[in-house]
Amino acid sequence: MDGPLLALVLLTLVGGVVALRPYEVARLKEQIDAEGSTRENDLASVEPTARNVFVFRVAGIAAVVVGLTFLLWVLFGSPGR
């Protein structure tokens, strides 16, 4: 598989996961950020804010849209052809 094509497929798949499961991805990010802090012993209590969940959902949807758009462009050519 061609490099750019693989990158677009991965962007679309990862974006889909982030768009469908934004709470879990945001929580994982918060737990990674909490490593080394005073909350490190209690990572189960780390929760993302509603804004972070919203940002992850929007970023995931944007990644899917961009990935699908360019994937279709690569597979079927530009609209002018």
Gaussian input, Z-matrix of N, CA and C with variables (Angstrom, degrees):
# hf/3-21g

backbone

0 1
 N
 C     1     B1
 C     2     B2     1     A1
 N     3     B3     2     A2     1     D1
 C     4     B4     3     A3     2     D2
 C     5     B5     4     A4     3     D3
 N     6     B6     5     A5     4     D4
 C     7     B7     6     A6     5     D5
 C     8     B8     7     A7     6     D6
 N     9     B9     8     A8     7     D7
 C    10    B10     9     A9     8     D8
 C    11    B11    10    A10     9     D9
 N    12    B12    11    A11    10    D10
 C    13    B13    12    A12    11    D11
 C    14    B14    13    A13    12    D12
 N    15    B15    14    A14    13    D13
 C    16    B16    15    A15    14    D14
 C    17    B17    16    A16    15    D15
 N    18    B18    17    A17    16    D16
 C    19    B19    18    A18    17    D17
 C    20    B20    19    A19    18    D18
 N    21    B21    20    A20    19    D19
 C    22    B22    21    A21    20    D20
 C    23    B23    22    A22    21    D21
 N    24    B24    23    A23    22    D22
 C    25    B25    24    A24    23    D23
 C    26    B26    25    A25    24    D24
 N    27    B27    26    A26    25    D25
 C    28    B28    27    A27    26    D26
 C    29    B29    28    A28    27    D27
 N    30    B30    29    A29    28    D28
 C    31    B31    30    A30    29    D29
 C    32    B32    31    A31    30    D30
 N    33    B33    32    A32    31    D31
 C    34    B34    33    A33    32    D32
 C    35    B35    34    A34    33    D33
 N    36    B36    35    A35    34    D34
 C    37    B37    36    A36    35    D35
 C    38    B38    37    A37    36    D36
 N    39    B39    38    A38    37    D37
 C    40    B40    39    A39    38    D38
 C    41    B41    40    A40    39    D39
 N    42    B42    41    A41    40    D40
 C    43    B43    42    A42    41    D41
 C    44    B44    43    A43    42    D42
 N    45    B45    44    A44    43    D43
 C    46    B46    45    A45    44    D44
 C    47    B47    46    A46    45    D45
 N    48    B48    47    A47    46    D46
 C    49    B49    48    A48    47    D47
 C    50    B50    49    A49    48    D48
 N    51    B51    50    A50    49    D49
 C    52    B52    51    A51    50    D50
 C    53    B53    52    A52    51    D51
 N    54    B54    53    A53    52    D52
 C    55    B55    54    A54    53    D53
 C    56    B56    55    A55    54    D54
 N    57    B57    56    A56    55    D55
 C    58    B58    57    A57    56    D56
 C    59    B59    58    A58    57    D57
 N    60    B60    59    A59    58    D58
 C    61    B61    60    A60    59    D59
 C    62    B62    61    A61    60    D60
 N    63    B63    62    A62    61    D61
 C    64    B64    63    A63    62    D62
 C    65    B65    64    A64    63    D63
 N    66    B66    65    A65    64    D64
 C    67    B67    66    A66    65    D65
 C    68    B68    67    A67    66    D66
 N    69    B69    68    A68    67    D67
 C    70    B70    69    A69    68    D68
 C    71    B71    70    A70    69    D69
 N    72    B72    71    A71    70    D70
 C    73    B73    72    A72    71    D71
 C    74    B74    73    A73    72    D72
 N    75    B75    74    A74    73    D73
 C    76    B76    75    A75    74    D74
 C    77    B77    76    A76    75    D75
 N    78    B78    77    A77    76    D76
 C    79    B79    78    A78    77    D77
 C    80    B80    79    A79    78    D78
 N    81    B81    80    A80    79    D79
 C    82    B82    81    A81    80    D80
 C    83    B83    82    A82    81    D81
 N    84    B84    83    A83    82    D82
 C    85    B85    84    A84    83    D83
 C    86    B86    85    A85    84    D84
 N    87    B87    86    A86    85    D85
 C    88    B88    87    A87    86    D86
 C    89    B89    88    A88    87    D87
 N    90    B90    89    A89    88    D88
 C    91    B91    90    A90    89    D89
 C    92    B92    91    A91    90    D90
 N    93    B93    92    A92    91    D91
 C    94    B94    93    A93    92    D92
 C    95    B95    94    A94    93    D93
 N    96    B96    95    A95    94    D94
 C    97    B97    96    A96    95    D95
 C    98    B98    97    A97    96    D96
 N    99    B99    98    A98    97    D97
 C   100   B100    99    A99    98    D98
 C   101   B101   100   A100    99    D99
 N   102   B102   101   A101   100   D100
 C   103   B103   102   A102   101   D101
 C   104   B104   103   A103   102   D102
 N   105   B105   104   A104   103   D103
 C   106   B106   105   A105   104   D104
 C   107   B107   106   A106   105   D105
 N   108   B108   107   A107   106   D106
 C   109   B109   108   A108   107   D107
 C   110   B110   109   A109   108   D108
 N   111   B111   110   A110   109   D109
 C   112   B112   111   A111   110   D110
 C   113   B113   112   A112   111   D111
 N   114   B114   113   A113   112   D112
 C   115   B115   114   A114   113   D113
 C   116   B116   115   A115   114   D114
 N   117   B117   116   A116   115   D115
 C   118   B118   117   A117   116   D116
 C   119   B119   118   A118   117   D117
 N   120   B120   119   A119   118   D118
 C   121   B121   120   A120   119   D119
 C   122   B122   121   A121   120   D120
 N   123   B123   122   A122   121   D121
 C   124   B124   123   A123   122   D122
 C   125   B125   124   A124   123   D123
 N   126   B126   125   A125   124   D124
 C   127   B127   126   A126   125   D125
 C   128   B128   127   A127   126   D126
 N   129   B129   128   A128   127   D127
 C   130   B130   129   A129   128   D128
 C   131   B131   130   A130   129   D129
 N   132   B132   131   A131   130   D130
 C   133   B133   132   A132   131   D131
 C   134   B134   133   A133   132   D132
 N   135   B135   134   A134   133   D133
 C   136   B136   135   A135   134   D134
 C   137   B137   136   A136   135   D135
 N   138   B138   137   A137   136   D136
 C   139   B139   138   A138   137   D137
 C   140   B140   139   A139   138   D138
 N   141   B141   140   A140   139   D139
 C   142   B142   141   A141   140   D140
 C   143   B143   142   A142   141   D141
 N   144   B144   143   A143   142   D142
 C   145   B145   144   A144   143   D143
 C   146   B146   145   A145   144   D144
 N   147   B147   146   A146   145   D145
 C   148   B148   147   A147   146   D146
 C   149   B149   148   A148   147   D147
 N   150   B150   149   A149   148   D148
 C   151   B151   150   A150   149   D149
 C   152   B152   151   A151   150   D150
 N   153   B153   152   A152   151   D151
 C   154   B154   153   A153   152   D152
 C   155   B155   154   A154   153   D153
 N   156   B156   155   A155   154   D154
 C   157   B157   156   A156   155   D155
 C   158   B158   157   A157   156   D156
 N   159   B159   158   A158   157   D157
 C   160   B160   159   A159   158   D158
 C   161   B161   160   A160   159   D159
 N   162   B162   161   A161   160   D160
 C   163   B163   162   A162   161   D161
 C   164   B164   163   A163   162   D162
 N   165   B165   164   A164   163   D163
 C   166   B166   165   A165   164   D164
 C   167   B167   166   A166   165   D165
 N   168   B168   167   A167   166   D166
 C   169   B169   168   A168   167   D167
 C   170   B170   169   A169   168   D168
 N   171   B171   170   A170   169   D169
 C   172   B172   171   A171   170   D170
 C   173   B173   172   A172   171   D171
 N   174   B174   173   A173   172   D172
 C   175   B175   174   A174   173   D173
 C   176   B176   175   A175   174   D174
 N   177   B177   176   A176   175   D175
 C   178   B178   177   A177   176   D176
 C   179   B179   178   A178   177   D177
 N   180   B180   179   A179   178   D178
 C   181   B181   180   A180   179   D179
 C   182   B182   181   A181   180   D180
 N   183   B183   182   A182   181   D181
 C   184   B184   183   A183   182   D182
 C   185   B185   184   A184   183   D183
 N   186   B186   185   A185   184   D184
 C   187   B187   186   A186   185   D185
 C   188   B188   187   A187   186   D186
 N   189   B189   188   A188   187   D187
 C   190   B190   189   A189   188   D188
 C   191   B191   190   A190   189   D189
 N   192   B192   191   A191   190   D190
 C   193   B193   192   A192   191   D191
 C   194   B194   193   A193   192   D192
 N   195   B195   194   A194   193   D193
 C   196   B196   195   A195   194   D194
 C   197   B197   196   A196   195   D195
 N   198   B198   197   A197   196   D196
 C   199   B199   198   A198   197   D197
 C   200   B200   199   A199   198   D198
 N   201   B201   200   A200   199   D199
 C   202   B202   201   A201   200   D200
 C   203   B203   202   A202   201   D201
 N   204   B204   203   A203   202   D202
 C   205   B205   204   A204   203   D203
 C   206   B206   205   A205   204   D204
 N   207   B207   206   A206   205   D205
 C   208   B208   207   A207   206   D206
 C   209   B209   208   A208   207   D207
 N   210   B210   209   A209   208   D208
 C   211   B211   210   A210   209   D209
 C   212   B212   211   A211   210   D210
 N   213   B213   212   A212   211   D211
 C   214   B214   213   A213   212   D212
 C   215   B215   214   A214   213   D213
 N   216   B216   215   A215   214   D214
 C   217   B217   216   A216   215   D215
 C   218   B218   217   A217   216   D216
 N   219   B219   218   A218   217   D217
 C   220   B220   219   A219   218   D218
 C   221   B221   220   A220   219   D219
 N   222   B222   221   A221   220   D220
 C   223   B223   222   A222   221   D221
 C   224   B224   223   A223   222   D222
 N   225   B225   224   A224   223   D223
 C   226   B226   225   A225   224   D224
 C   227   B227   226   A226   225   D225
 N   228   B228   227   A227   226   D226
 C   229   B229   228   A228   227   D227
 C   230   B230   229   A229   228   D228
 N   231   B231   230   A230   229   D229
 C   232   B232   231   A231   230   D230
 C   233   B233   232   A232   231   D231
 N   234   B234   233   A233   232   D232
 C   235   B235   234   A234   233   D233
 C   236   B236   235   A235   234   D234
 N   237   B237   236   A236   235   D235
 C   238   B238   237   A237   236   D236
 C   239   B239   238   A238   237   D237
 N   240   B240   239   A239   238   D238
 C   241   B241   240   A240   239   D239
 C   242   B242   241   A241   240   D240

   B1=1.4523
   B2=1.5222
   B3=1.3002
   B4=1.4538
   B5=1.5305
   B6=1.3219
   B7=1.4616
   B8=1.5211
   B9=1.3520
   B10=1.4727
   B11=1.5280
   B12=1.3085
   B13=1.4653
   B14=1.5296
   B15=1.3197
   B16=1.4633
   B17=1.5251
   B18=1.3294
   B19=1.4668
   B20=1.5258
   B21=1.3225
   B22=1.4665
   B23=1.5221
   B24=1.3226
   B25=1.4621
   B26=1.5283
   B27=1.3336
   B28=1.4598
   B29=1.5302
   B30=1.3385
   B31=1.4669
   B32=1.5236
   B33=1.3231
   B34=1.4607
   B35=1.5268
   B36=1.3261
   B37=1.4658
   B38=1.5292
   B39=1.3173
   B40=1.4628
   B41=1.5225
   B42=1.3211
   B43=1.4637
   B44=1.5177
   B45=1.3357
   B46=1.4611
   B47=1.5143
   B48=1.3175
   B49=1.4670
   B50=1.5285
   B51=1.3332
   B52=1.4656
   B53=1.5314
   B54=1.3280
   B55=1.4690
   B56=1.5257
   B57=1.3209
   B58=1.4586
   B59=1.5276
   B60=1.3260
   B61=1.4676
   B62=1.5339
   B63=1.3245
   B64=1.4752
   B65=1.5226
   B66=1.3342
   B67=1.4649
   B68=1.5189
   B69=1.3301
   B70=1.4617
   B71=1.5268
   B72=1.3326
   B73=1.4649
   B74=1.5290
   B75=1.3323
   B76=1.4661
   B77=1.5248
   B78=1.3227
   B79=1.4706
   B80=1.5256
   B81=1.3286
   B82=1.4570
   B83=1.5238
   B84=1.3310
   B85=1.4629
   B86=1.5259
   B87=1.3316
   B88=1.4632
   B89=1.5294
   B90=1.3313
   B91=1.4639
   B92=1.5201
   B93=1.3276
   B94=1.4663
   B95=1.5227
   B96=1.3398
   B97=1.4653
   B98=1.5272
   B99=1.3293
   B100=1.4579
   B101=1.5311
   B102=1.3219
   B103=1.4674
   B104=1.5258
   B105=1.3080
   B106=1.4563
   B107=1.5130
   B108=1.3157
   B109=1.4590
   B110=1.5285
   B111=1.3015
   B112=1.4592
   B113=1.5174
   B114=1.3453
   B115=1.4644
   B116=1.5267
   B117=1.3278
   B118=1.4567
   B119=1.5252
   B120=1.3091
   B121=1.4633
   B122=1.5133
   B123=1.3168
   B124=1.4576
   B125=1.5310
   B126=1.3361
   B127=1.4549
   B128=1.5262
   B129=1.3265
   B130=1.4581
   B131=1.5231
   B132=1.3234
   B133=1.4626
   B134=1.5239
   B135=1.3274
   B136=1.4582
   B137=1.5269
   B138=1.3306
   B139=1.4615
   B140=1.5254
   B141=1.3400
   B142=1.4637
   B143=1.5286
   B144=1.3091
   B145=1.4613
   B146=1.5218
   B147=1.3036
   B148=1.4690
   B149=1.5263
   B150=1.3249
   B151=1.4689
   B152=1.5214
   B153=1.3418
   B154=1.4643
   B155=1.5219
   B156=1.3132
   B157=1.4641
   B158=1.5319
   B159=1.3365
   B160=1.4586
   B161=1.5259
   B162=1.3275
   B163=1.4625
   B164=1.5267
   B165=1.3228
   B166=1.4614
   B167=1.5220
   B168=1.3331
   B169=1.4641
   B170=1.5301
   B171=1.3223
   B172=1.4643
   B173=1.5295
   B174=1.3238
   B175=1.4625
   B176=1.5280
   B177=1.3252
   B178=1.4640
   B179=1.5145
   B180=1.3262
   B181=1.4692
   B182=1.5246
   B183=1.3255
   B184=1.4669
   B185=1.5256
   B186=1.3309
   B187=1.4666
   B188=1.5243
   B189=1.3157
   B190=1.4677
   B191=1.5239
   B192=1.3212
   B193=1.4709
   B194=1.5260
   B195=1.3261
   B196=1.4675
   B197=1.5284
   B198=1.3259
   B199=1.4656
   B200=1.5156
   B201=1.3224
   B202=1.4701
   B203=1.5221
   B204=1.3319
   B205=1.4603
   B206=1.5214
   B207=1.3193
   B208=1.4571
   B209=1.5307
   B210=1.3329
   B211=1.4586
   B212=1.5208
   B213=1.3100
   B214=1.4647
   B215=1.5222
   B216=1.3249
   B217=1.4641
   B218=1.5311
   B219=1.3342
   B220=1.4675
   B221=1.5213
   B222=1.3402
   B223=1.4650
   B224=1.5274
   B225=1.3253
   B226=1.4591
   B227=1.5211
   B228=1.3072
   B229=1.4561
   B230=1.5098
   B231=1.3235
   B232=1.4551
   B233=1.5194
   B234=1.3292
   B235=1.4644
   B236=1.5185
   B237=1.3133
   B238=1.4620
   B239=1.5180
   B240=1.3196
   B241=1.4698
   B242=1.4835
   A1=108.14
   A2=115.68
   A3=122.64
   A4=110.71
   A5=117.29
   A6=122.32
   A7=114.38
   A8=118.41
   A9=118.64
   A10=112.68
   A11=117.14
   A12=120.17
   A13=110.21
   A14=117.18
   A15=121.22
   A16=111.14
   A17=116.93
   A18=120.65
   A19=110.96
   A20=117.07
   A21=120.09
   A22=111.52
   A23=116.94
   A24=120.33
   A25=110.01
   A26=117.10
   A27=120.80
   A28=111.53
   A29=117.07
   A30=120.68
   A31=110.34
   A32=116.70
   A33=120.91
   A34=111.12
   A35=117.45
   A36=120.17
   A37=112.38
   A38=116.90
   A39=120.23
   A40=109.97
   A41=117.23
   A42=120.60
   A43=111.93
   A44=116.68
   A45=120.40
   A46=112.30
   A47=116.61
   A48=120.31
   A49=109.81
   A50=116.76
   A51=120.28
   A52=110.42
   A53=117.71
   A54=120.68
   A55=111.46
   A56=117.39
   A57=120.61
   A58=113.26
   A59=117.95
   A60=122.27
   A61=110.87
   A62=118.97
   A63=119.36
   A64=113.60
   A65=117.82
   A66=119.82
   A67=110.63
   A68=117.10
   A69=120.57
   A70=111.50
   A71=117.45
   A72=120.66
   A73=109.87
   A74=117.30
   A75=120.60
   A76=110.50
   A77=116.79
   A78=120.17
   A79=110.79
   A80=117.13
   A81=120.58
   A82=110.56
   A83=117.14
   A84=120.89
   A85=110.84
   A86=117.12
   A87=120.30
   A88=111.59
   A89=117.35
   A90=120.25
   A91=111.04
   A92=117.10
   A93=120.21
   A94=109.71
   A95=116.75
   A96=120.34
   A97=112.04
   A98=117.32
   A99=121.05
   A100=112.61
   A101=117.85
   A102=120.40
   A103=109.17
   A104=116.11
   A105=121.41
   A106=114.07
   A107=117.45
   A108=119.29
   A109=109.24
   A110=116.71
   A111=120.20
   A112=111.63
   A113=117.57
   A114=121.25
   A115=111.97
   A116=117.95
   A117=121.37
   A118=112.67
   A119=118.60
   A120=121.13
   A121=112.74
   A122=117.88
   A123=121.42
   A124=110.11
   A125=117.59
   A126=121.77
   A127=112.46
   A128=117.73
   A129=120.17
   A130=111.54
   A131=117.49
   A132=120.10
   A133=112.44
   A134=118.02
   A135=120.94
   A136=108.89
   A137=115.65
   A138=121.37
   A139=109.91
   A140=117.79
   A141=120.04
   A142=111.24
   A143=116.05
   A144=119.58
   A145=109.55
   A146=116.48
   A147=120.75
   A148=110.53
   A149=116.71
   A150=120.28
   A151=111.14
   A152=116.92
   A153=119.77
   A154=111.49
   A155=117.34
   A156=120.90
   A157=109.27
   A158=116.89
   A159=121.25
   A160=110.99
   A161=116.90
   A162=121.18
   A163=110.42
   A164=117.37
   A165=120.16
   A166=111.03
   A167=117.76
   A168=120.34
   A169=110.75
   A170=117.30
   A171=121.44
   A172=110.59
   A173=117.06
   A174=120.49
   A175=110.83
   A176=117.71
   A177=120.94
   A178=111.88
   A179=116.81
   A180=120.23
   A181=110.08
   A182=117.01
   A183=120.47
   A184=111.18
   A185=116.99
   A186=120.26
   A187=110.89
   A188=117.64
   A189=120.73
   A190=110.25
   A191=117.28
   A192=120.59
   A193=110.87
   A194=116.74
   A195=120.34
   A196=110.40
   A197=116.37
   A198=119.71
   A199=112.46
   A200=117.47
   A201=120.50
   A202=111.75
   A203=116.85
   A204=120.13
   A205=111.20
   A206=116.57
   A207=119.34
   A208=111.90
   A209=117.52
   A210=119.97
   A211=110.26
   A212=117.05
   A213=120.62
   A214=111.11
   A215=116.35
   A216=121.17
   A217=110.16
   A218=116.51
   A219=120.85
   A220=111.20
   A221=115.93
   A222=119.37
   A223=113.30
   A224=117.98
   A225=120.30
   A226=114.05
   A227=118.13
   A228=121.13
   A229=112.44
   A230=114.98
   A231=119.66
   A232=110.71
   A233=117.69
   A234=120.60
   A235=114.00
   A236=117.85
   A237=121.75
   A238=114.20
   A239=118.25
   A240=120.28
   A241=112.65
   D1=140.13
   D2=-178.70
   D3=-66.75
   D4=146.51
   D5=-176.80
   D6=-56.64
   D7=-54.19
   D8=179.29
   D9=-62.46
   D10=-34.91
   D11=178.66
   D12=-65.58
   D13=-42.86
   D14=177.41
   D15=-63.37
   D16=-41.01
   D17=178.99
   D18=-63.24
   D19=-39.80
   D20=179.42
   D21=-68.37
   D22=-38.27
   D23=177.60
   D24=-64.97
   D25=-44.10
   D26=178.50
   D27=-64.38
   D28=-40.74
   D29=177.80
   D30=-60.40
   D31=-42.75
   D32=-179.47
   D33=-67.36
   D34=-43.55
   D35=-179.17
   D36=-67.78
   D37=-46.10
   D38=179.44
   D39=-65.55
   D40=-40.59
   D41=176.44
   D42=-61.09
   D43=-37.94
   D44=177.56
   D45=-64.71
   D46=-41.90
   D47=178.50
   D48=-64.24
   D49=-44.21
   D50=-179.32
   D51=-66.16
   D52=-37.66
   D53=-179.88
   D54=-69.82
   D55=-34.85
   D56=-178.12
   D57=-84.96
   D58=-27.31
   D59=-177.52
   D60=-127.94
   D61=55.72
   D62=-175.00
   D63=-67.46
   D64=-32.45
   D65=-179.34
   D66=-63.84
   D67=-45.74
   D68=-178.05
   D69=-65.83
   D70=-39.46
   D71=179.70
   D72=-68.57
   D73=-42.29
   D74=178.79
   D75=-65.18
   D76=-37.68
   D77=178.88
   D78=-66.70
   D79=-41.29
   D80=176.72
   D81=-61.18
   D82=-42.13
   D83=177.67
   D84=-61.20
   D85=-43.33
   D86=178.92
   D87=-65.01
   D88=-37.61
   D89=178.33
   D90=-67.28
   D91=-38.37
   D92=176.91
   D93=-65.42
   D94=-40.87
   D95=177.58
   D96=-64.44
   D97=-31.02
   D98=-177.61
   D99=-78.08
   D100=-13.39
   D101=178.03
   D102=-58.40
   D103=131.98
   D104=178.13
   D105=86.20
   D106=-6.07
   D107=178.39
   D108=-92.38
   D109=-175.96
   D110=179.14
   D111=-70.93
   D112=-16.81
   D113=179.99
   D114=-88.40
   D115=4.55
   D116=-173.35
   D117=-57.91
   D118=-33.64
   D119=-178.14
   D120=-75.17
   D121=-14.12
   D122=-177.03
   D123=-129.08
   D124=58.65
   D125=-177.91
   D126=-67.85
   D127=-19.97
   D128=179.95
   D129=-68.09
   D130=-22.69
   D131=-178.66
   D132=-88.46
   D133=-3.75
   D134=-179.52
   D135=-76.86
   D136=124.60
   D137=-178.56
   D138=-128.07
   D139=143.34
   D140=177.07
   D141=-79.51
   D142=156.09
   D143=175.34
   D144=-78.75
   D145=162.22
   D146=178.91
   D147=-62.95
   D148=-33.87
   D149=178.53
   D150=-64.07
   D151=-42.26
   D152=178.88
   D153=-63.53
   D154=-40.16
   D155=178.66
   D156=-63.13
   D157=-42.47
   D158=178.49
   D159=-62.96
   D160=-43.56
   D161=-179.74
   D162=-62.81
   D163=-42.25
   D164=178.44
   D165=-64.93
   D166=-39.56
   D167=178.65
   D168=-63.56
   D169=-45.14
   D170=179.48
   D171=-64.51
   D172=-42.36
   D173=178.86
   D174=-64.45
   D175=-38.86
   D176=177.87
   D177=-65.33
   D178=-43.11
   D179=178.19
   D180=-64.62
   D181=-41.89
   D182=178.26
   D183=-62.18
   D184=-40.49
   D185=178.96
   D186=-64.64
   D187=-39.52
   D188=178.16
   D189=-65.24
   D190=-45.13
   D191=-179.43
   D192=-62.32
   D193=-47.67
   D194=179.61
   D195=-64.01
   D196=-45.66
   D197=-179.58
   D198=-60.93
   D199=-46.98
   D200=179.98
   D201=-66.26
   D202=-40.68
   D203=179.98
   D204=-59.72
   D205=-51.62
   D206=-178.24
   D207=-73.18
   D208=-29.78
   D209=175.80
   D210=-64.12
   D211=-45.17
   D212=176.68
   D213=-64.39
   D214=-37.30
   D215=178.52
   D216=-62.62
   D217=-44.88
   D218=-179.60
   D219=-66.60
   D220=-41.78
   D221=-176.62
   D222=-73.83
   D223=-39.27
   D224=-172.92
   D225=-112.54
   D226=-0.80
   D227=178.06
   D228=84.48
   D229=173.12
   D230=-179.29
   D231=-71.78
   D232=156.12
   D233=-178.07
   D234=-64.00
   D235=-23.39
   D236=-177.85
   D237=-75.74
   D238=-11.18
   D239=-176.82
   D240=-80.30

